[in-house]
Amino acid sequence: MSEEENKALVRRLMEEAYQEAASGNLDVLHQYFADHYQNHTPLHPEHPGMQGMKEVIADLGQGTPDLRWEVLHIAADGDLVFVHGRATFTHQQQHQITKHVRNVEPTGEEGTVSGIILYRIEGGKIAEGWYYLNLLEYALAQRQGGVPTATS
């Protein structure tokens, strides 16, 4: 695939598929992720690969059912796609899957988390992902009784 096709794949994932999957259609993820997908981020669930990705997205859909990703910047270099994005959401229930964001009491307030994501594309699907989200900003705001507001 060309760099433009790789960027288009990632943009559709971020702006459409994550939302659809969080709403309950987890099978849509198979259109974007290779069966041997590997997540290199410490916020991983207990299970690796596609199963782990489905667990994370299902959990996010439960905890933040209105989750929306916005692509702020996107660039590609060969099979690598770099995304600077921002998620907006209303924290309605506790998260249970991700390692470092468990049992955070929901506030019912809107919030945002920004971050950088790197994907490696192989055969038209995402084979690897590295997620660097500003969860410290989110955690500190939670402890102070609020949620972070939109920043880029």
The 8 nearest C-alpha neighbors of each residue, nearest first, counted from 0:
[[1, 4, 123, 5, 2, 122, 78, 3],
 [0, 2, 4, 3, 5, 77, 78, 6],
 [1, 3, 5, 4, 75, 77, 6, 0],
 [4, 2, 6, 1, 5, 7, 75, 0],
 [5, 3, 7, 1, 6, 2, 0, 8],
 [4, 6, 2, 8, 3, 7, 1, 9],
 [5, 7, 3, 9, 8, 4, 10, 2],
 [6, 8, 4, 10, 5, 9, 3, 11],
 [9, 7, 5, 11, 6, 10, 4, 12],
 [8, 10, 12, 6, 11, 7, 13, 5],
 [9, 11, 7, 13, 12, 8, 14, 6],
 [12, 10, 15, 14, 8, 9, 13, 7],
 [13, 11, 16, 9, 10, 15, 14, 17],
 [12, 14, 10, 11, 68, 17, 15, 9],
 [13, 15, 11, 68, 12, 10, 69, 16],
 [16, 14, 11, 18, 12, 17, 13, 19],
 [15, 17, 12, 19, 18, 20, 11, 13],
 [18, 16, 20, 19, 13, 15, 12, 21],
 [17, 19, 21, 16, 20, 15, 22, 67],
 [18, 20, 16, 22, 17, 21, 24, 15],
 [19, 21, 25, 24, 17, 23, 22, 18],
 [22, 20, 60, 18, 23, 56, 19, 57],
 [23, 21, 19, 20, 60, 24, 18, 64],
 [22, 24, 20, 21, 25, 19, 57, 60],
 [25, 23, 20, 26, 19, 27, 22, 21],
 [24, 26, 20, 27, 23, 28, 53, 21],
 [25, 27, 28, 24, 29, 20, 30, 53],
 [26, 28, 25, 29, 30, 24, 20, 16],
 [27, 29, 26, 30, 31, 25, 32, 20],
 [30, 28, 32, 31, 27, 26, 33, 34],
 [29, 31, 28, 27, 32, 124, 26, 33],
 [32, 30, 124, 28, 29, 125, 12, 33],
 [33, 31, 125, 124, 29, 28, 36, 30],
 [32, 34, 36, 124, 35, 126, 125, 31],
 [33, 35, 36, 49, 32, 48, 29, 126],
 [34, 36, 33, 48, 37, 126, 49, 32],
 [37, 35, 126, 48, 33, 127, 34, 49],
 [36, 38, 127, 48, 126, 39, 35, 128],
 [39, 37, 128, 40, 127, 129, 36, 48],
 [40, 38, 129, 128, 37, 41, 127, 130],
 [39, 41, 42, 129, 38, 130, 43, 128],
 [40, 42, 43, 39, 98, 99, 38, 130],
 [43, 41, 98, 40, 97, 99, 44, 100],
 [42, 44, 41, 97, 40, 98, 45, 38],
 [45, 43, 97, 51, 46, 96, 98, 55],
 [44, 46, 43, 47, 51, 96, 98, 97],
 [47, 45, 51, 44, 50, 48, 43, 54],
 [48, 46, 51, 50, 45, 49, 37, 44],
 [49, 47, 36, 37, 51, 50, 35, 52],
 [48, 50, 52, 51, 36, 34, 53, 47],
 [51, 49, 53, 52, 48, 46, 54, 47],
 [50, 52, 46, 47, 54, 53, 49, 48],
 [51, 53, 49, 55, 54, 50, 56, 48],
 [52, 54, 50, 56, 51, 55, 57, 25],
 [55, 53, 51, 57, 52, 56, 58, 50],
 [54, 56, 58, 52, 53, 57, 96, 59],
 [55, 57, 59, 53, 58, 21, 54, 60],
 [58, 56, 60, 54, 59, 55, 21, 53],
 [57, 59, 61, 55, 60, 56, 94, 54],
 [60, 58, 56, 62, 61, 63, 57, 55],
 [61, 59, 21, 64, 57, 63, 58, 62],
 [60, 62, 58, 59, 64, 63, 57, 92],
 [61, 63, 92, 59, 91, 93, 94, 60],
 [62, 64, 90, 60, 59, 89, 66, 65],
 [65, 63, 60, 66, 61, 62, 21, 22],
 [64, 66, 88, 63, 89, 67, 60, 18],
 [67, 65, 88, 63, 64, 87, 18, 86],
 [66, 68, 87, 86, 18, 65, 88, 69],
 [69, 67, 86, 14, 85, 13, 70, 87],
 [68, 70, 85, 84, 71, 14, 86, 67],
 [69, 71, 84, 72, 83, 68, 85, 82],
 [70, 72, 84, 83, 69, 73, 85, 82],
 [73, 71, 83, 70, 82, 84, 74, 81],
 [72, 74, 82, 81, 83, 70, 71, 6],
 [75, 73, 81, 80, 82, 72, 6, 76],
 [76, 74, 80, 79, 2, 81, 77, 6],
 [75, 77, 79, 78, 80, 2, 74, 81],
 [76, 78, 79, 2, 75, 1, 80, 5],
 [77, 79, 120, 119, 76, 80, 2, 121],
 [80, 78, 119, 76, 75, 77, 118, 120],
 [81, 79, 75, 118, 117, 74, 6, 119],
 [80, 82, 117, 74, 73, 116, 75, 118],
 [83, 81, 73, 116, 115, 72, 84, 117],
 [84, 82, 115, 72, 71, 114, 70, 73],
 [85, 83, 70, 71, 69, 114, 113, 82],
 [84, 86, 113, 69, 68, 112, 114, 87],
 [87, 85, 68, 112, 111, 67, 113, 69],
 [88, 86, 111, 67, 110, 66, 68, 85],
 [87, 89, 66, 65, 110, 109, 63, 90],
 [88, 90, 109, 108, 63, 91, 107, 110],
 [89, 91, 63, 107, 105, 106, 62, 92],
 [90, 92, 107, 105, 62, 63, 89, 106],
 [93, 91, 62, 105, 90, 94, 61, 63],
 [92, 94, 102, 62, 103, 104, 105, 95],
 [95, 93, 101, 62, 102, 58, 96, 100],
 [94, 96, 101, 97, 102, 93, 58, 100],
 [97, 95, 44, 55, 94, 58, 98, 101],
 [98, 96, 44, 42, 100, 43, 99, 95],
 [97, 99, 42, 100, 44, 43, 96, 101],
 [100, 98, 97, 101, 42, 41, 96, 43],
 [101, 99, 97, 98, 103, 94, 102, 95],
 [102, 100, 95, 94, 103, 99, 97, 98],
 [101, 103, 93, 94, 104, 95, 100, 105],
 [104, 102, 101, 93, 105, 100, 94, 141],
 [103, 105, 93, 102, 106, 92, 141, 90],
 [106, 104, 92, 90, 91, 107, 93, 103],
 [105, 107, 108, 90, 104, 91, 145, 146],
 [106, 108, 91, 90, 105, 89, 109, 92],
 [109, 107, 106, 89, 90, 110, 146, 145],
 [108, 110, 89, 88, 90, 107, 146, 87],
 [111, 109, 146, 147, 88, 148, 87, 89],
 [110, 112, 87, 86, 149, 148, 147, 88],
 [111, 113, 86, 85, 133, 137, 134, 132],
 [114, 112, 85, 133, 84, 132, 86, 111],
 [113, 115, 132, 131, 133, 84, 83, 85],
 [114, 116, 83, 131, 82, 132, 130, 84],
 [117, 115, 130, 82, 129, 81, 131, 83],
 [116, 118, 81, 129, 128, 80, 82, 130],
 [117, 119, 128, 80, 127, 79, 120, 125],
 [120, 118, 79, 127, 78, 126, 125, 80],
 [121, 119, 125, 78, 124, 126, 123, 79],
 [122, 120, 124, 123, 126, 125, 119, 78],
 [121, 123, 124, 120, 0, 125, 33, 126],
 [122, 124, 121, 120, 0, 125, 5, 31],
 [125, 123, 32, 31, 33, 120, 121, 122],
 [124, 126, 120, 32, 33, 119, 127, 31],
 [125, 127, 36, 33, 120, 119, 121, 124],
 [128, 126, 37, 119, 36, 118, 38, 125],
 [127, 129, 118, 38, 117, 39, 130, 119],
 [128, 130, 117, 39, 40, 116, 38, 118],
 [131, 129, 116, 40, 132, 115, 128, 117],
 [132, 130, 115, 114, 116, 129, 133, 40],
 [133, 131, 114, 134, 113, 130, 115, 112],
 [132, 134, 135, 114, 136, 113, 112, 131],
 [135, 133, 137, 136, 132, 138, 112, 113],
 [134, 136, 138, 137, 133, 139, 132, 140],
 [137, 135, 134, 139, 138, 133, 140, 147],
 [136, 138, 134, 140, 135, 139, 147, 146],
 [139, 137, 135, 141, 140, 136, 134, 142],
 [140, 138, 142, 141, 136, 137, 135, 143],
 [139, 141, 146, 143, 145, 137, 142, 138],
 [142, 140, 138, 145, 144, 143, 139, 146],
 [143, 141, 139, 144, 140, 138, 145, 137],
 [144, 142, 140, 141, 145, 139, 146, 138],
 [143, 145, 141, 142, 140, 146, 106, 139],
 [146, 144, 141, 140, 143, 147, 106, 142],
 [145, 147, 140, 110, 141, 137, 148, 108],
 [148, 146, 110, 140, 111, 137, 136, 149],
 [149, 147, 110, 111, 150, 146, 109, 112],
 [148, 150, 111, 147, 151, 110, 112, 87],
 [151, 149, 148, 113, 111, 85, 112, 147],
 [150, 113, 149, 85, 71, 84, 83, 114]]
